[in-house]
Structures are given as C-alpha cells and as structure tokens.
Amino acid sequence: MSVLVGRPAPDFTAAAVLGSGEIVDGFTLSEAIKGKKAVVFFYPLDFTFVCPSELLAFDHRMEEFKSRGVEVIGVSIDSQFSHNAWRNTPVNDGGIGPVQYTLVADVKHEICQAYDVEHPEAGVAFRGSFLIDEEGNVRHQVVNDLPLGRNVDEMIRMVDALQFHQDHGEVCPAGWNKGDKGMTASPDGVAAYLTDNADQL
C-alpha cells in the first residue's frame, strides 16, 4: 500500500452528489478544494453496515470542519444514483439522510486505485482517510480494514495540529490537542518540552 503523505493528492474528475443534493457529472477535486484544506475519505459501499455510522459521524461534525475551512469529500465505488438514493433514505431505515458534503462516484475504481486503498479481493475501498493541505499535498493518511470504523474526531485533531504547525512553526508532540503547547524542533526544544510534559505522555 502506498504512502501518499508528502506527495500531491491524486486529482480526479467524476460524477458526484454535492452537499446541496445536486447531481453533477464532472466534480473535479483540485477545483473543489483549491486553496483550502480537505479531507477525502473512502468507504466500501452505500447501504451497508459500518459505513452509515461513519458518514453520519462526518456529517455531525461538519460545523467543526467548516469552521476550520476544510472541505469534506466521501468516495465509494457506488454510482451517483446510489449515493442519491442513500441520501434520500431516512436514517432510521439505514440511510444517511441529506449529508452536507460531496459523495463521489468511483464506479470505474480509478480513484480508490490512485489512492491505493482498493481491497485486493473484495474490490471495494478500505476505510482510507486523507488530509490534504492548501497546496494540494497529503499531510496525513490512515487506512482501516473493512470491519473497523474510523475516528472522525482524530481527523479534526489532525486538522488542528496541521494548522498549529502552519501558524506557529512548532511541531506537535504525542497526544497534542488544540490549546496544548507545541514543541520547538530542536534539541533544546525537545529538552524543554519533555522537562515539563514527559510525565503526561
């Protein structure tokens, strides 16, 4: 499996259902996220089991992402029409309702292959999540196996960590959360940080 961290995020153009509910034939990643941070996440299939819990978890945190200027984009191998039907299915019937972010139709499997998250036997995407910066580069990625739902709050933490680093130039030590002190990336900075914080690590 490829590590995309530090590399440009693979661009793509595909049909999609936007957060407004509009179906479009040509959603292009680079155009949609130009100059912004983005989270691109992959999931196996619509109308399945773990997947709706994840998509709802992203939707419930959209204000958190929006307040940080982050675009959220979901991708699976289903068609835009399946995505639309799932959005139009009530949550208590196994649907996801009108989620506020774009769902991309990767029917040719080209996107999940470009991000190297396609399951080798099942032919669906693993639960891959990618944080992309304003320059279009991948800064964080995590890939879960099919039975293991992801932690959306961890992605928000990583967005905050990246923003902190961009704003202050400091690095974020283990377990860093928004509001915590960073670390100067030098021997003296490490020593100073560990002097004050080693017991809490």
C-alpha positions in Angstrom: 0.0 0.0 0.0 1.3 3.4 -1.0 2.2 6.2 1.5 0.9 9.4 -0.1 2.0 11.7 2.8 4.3 14.4 1.4 3.1 13.9 -2.1 0.4 15.7 -4.2 -3.0 14.2 -3.7 -4.1 12.3 -6.9 -6.6 14.5 -8.7 -9.8 13.2 -10.2 -12.9 14.1 -12.1 -16.0 12.0 -11.6 -19.8 12.2 -11.1 -20.9 13.1 -7.7 -23.8 14.2 -5.4 -23.0 17.6 -3.8 -23.9 18.5 -0.3 -26.8 20.5 -1.7 -28.2 17.3 -3.3 -27.3 18.4 -6.8 -26.0 15.6 -9.0 -23.1 16.6 -11.2 -21.3 14.7 -13.9 -17.9 16.4 -13.5 -16.8 17.0 -10.0 -13.0 17.8 -10.0 -11.1 17.5 -6.7 -8.5 20.2 -7.5 -11.1 22.7 -8.4 -13.3 22.0 -5.4 -10.5 22.3 -2.9 -8.3 24.9 -4.5 -6.6 26.9 -1.7 -8.3 25.0 1.1 -7.7 22.1 3.3 -9.7 19.0 2.5 -10.5 15.6 3.9 -11.0 12.9 1.3 -12.3 9.7 2.8 -13.1 6.3 1.2 -15.7 3.8 2.3 -16.7 0.4 0.9 -20.3 0.7 -0.2 -23.6 2.5 0.2 -26.4 0.7 2.1 -24.0 -1.3 4.2 -23.3 -1.5 8.0 -20.3 0.3 9.4 -20.4 2.9 6.6 -23.5 4.9 7.6 -22.2 5.3 11.1 -19.0 6.9 9.6 -20.8 9.1 7.1 -23.1 10.4 9.8 -20.1 11.0 12.1 -18.6 13.2 9.4 -22.0 15.0 8.9 -22.5 15.6 12.6 -19.1 17.3 12.7 -19.5 19.4 9.6 -19.6 22.7 11.5 -16.3 21.7 13.1 -14.8 21.2 9.6 -16.4 24.3 8.1 -15.2 26.5 11.0 -11.7 25.3 10.1 -12.2 25.9 6.3 -12.0 22.2 5.5 -13.8 20.6 2.6 -15.1 17.0 3.2 -15.5 14.6 0.3 -16.6 11.0 0.5 -15.8 8.4 -2.1 -17.0 4.9 -2.9 -17.4 2.7 -6.0 -21.2 3.2 -6.0 -22.9 5.4 -8.7 -24.1 8.9 -8.1 -27.6 7.5 -8.3 -26.9 5.1 -5.4 -25.4 7.9 -3.4 -28.5 10.0 -4.1 -30.9 7.1 -3.1 -28.9 6.6 0.2 -29.1 10.3 0.9 -32.9 10.1 0.4 -33.3 7.2 2.7 -34.1 8.1 6.4 -31.5 7.3 9.0 -33.9 5.0 10.9 -34.3 3.0 7.7 -30.5 2.5 7.2 -29.9 5.7 5.2 -27.7 8.7 5.8 -30.2 11.5 5.1 -29.1 14.7 3.4 -25.4 14.8 4.4 -23.8 18.2 3.9 -20.7 17.1 1.9 -20.0 15.7 -1.5 -20.2 12.0 -2.3 -18.1 11.0 -5.3 -19.0 8.0 -7.6 -15.9 6.0 -8.3 -17.6 3.4 -10.5 -14.5 2.6 -12.5 -12.4 2.1 -9.3 -9.9 4.6 -10.7 -9.9 6.9 -7.6 -9.5 4.1 -5.0 -6.7 2.7 -7.1 -5.0 6.0 -7.4 -5.1 6.4 -3.6 -4.1 2.7 -3.3 -7.0 1.8 -1.0 -8.8 -0.9 -3.0 -9.3 -4.2 -1.2 -7.4 -6.8 -3.2 -10.2 -9.4 -3.1 -13.4 -7.6 -2.3 -12.9 -4.9 -4.9 -14.2 -2.1 -2.7 -12.3 0.6 -0.9 -10.8 0.2 2.5 -11.7 2.9 5.0 -9.0 5.3 4.0 -8.8 9.0 5.1 -6.5 11.6 3.7 -5.9 15.2 4.9 -4.8 17.5 2.1 -3.3 20.9 2.7 -3.9 24.2 0.8 -1.2 23.3 -1.7 -2.8 20.0 -2.6 -0.4 17.8 -0.7 -1.3 14.9 1.5 -0.2 15.6 5.1 -1.9 12.7 7.0 -3.4 9.4 6.0 -4.9 6.4 7.8 -6.4 3.3 6.4 -8.7 0.9 8.3 -9.7 -2.6 7.4 -13.4 -3.1 6.4 -14.7 -4.0 9.9 -13.0 -1.1 11.7 -14.8 2.2 11.8 -12.7 5.3 11.8 -12.5 8.0 14.4 -13.6 11.3 12.9 -12.6 13.3 15.9 -9.0 12.2 15.3 -9.2 13.7 11.8 -10.3 17.0 13.4 -7.4 16.8 15.8 -5.0 16.3 12.8 -6.5 19.3 11.1 -5.9 21.4 14.2 -2.3 20.0 14.5 -1.5 21.0 10.9 -3.0 24.4 11.4 -1.0 24.9 14.6 2.2 23.9 12.8 1.4 26.3 9.9 0.6 29.2 12.2 3.5 28.8 14.7 6.2 26.7 13.0 6.3 24.4 16.1 5.8 20.7 15.9 3.0 18.7 17.7 4.1 16.1 20.2 2.3 12.8 21.0 -1.3 13.3 22.1 -1.3 17.0 21.2 -4.7 18.7 21.3 -5.8 22.2 20.3 -4.8 24.5 23.1 -1.8 22.5 24.1 1.8 23.7 23.9 3.8 22.8 20.8 7.5 21.9 20.7 10.4 23.7 19.0 12.0 21.3 16.6 15.5 21.5 18.1 17.4 19.6 20.8 16.8 22.4 23.3 13.1 22.5 22.3 12.7 18.8 22.9 14.5 19.0 26.3 12.3 21.9 27.4 9.1 20.2 26.3 10.0 16.9 28.0 11.1 18.6 31.2 7.5 20.0 31.6 5.5 17.3 30.0 7.2 13.9 30.0 5.0 12.6 32.9 1.8 13.3 30.9 2.9 11.4 27.8 
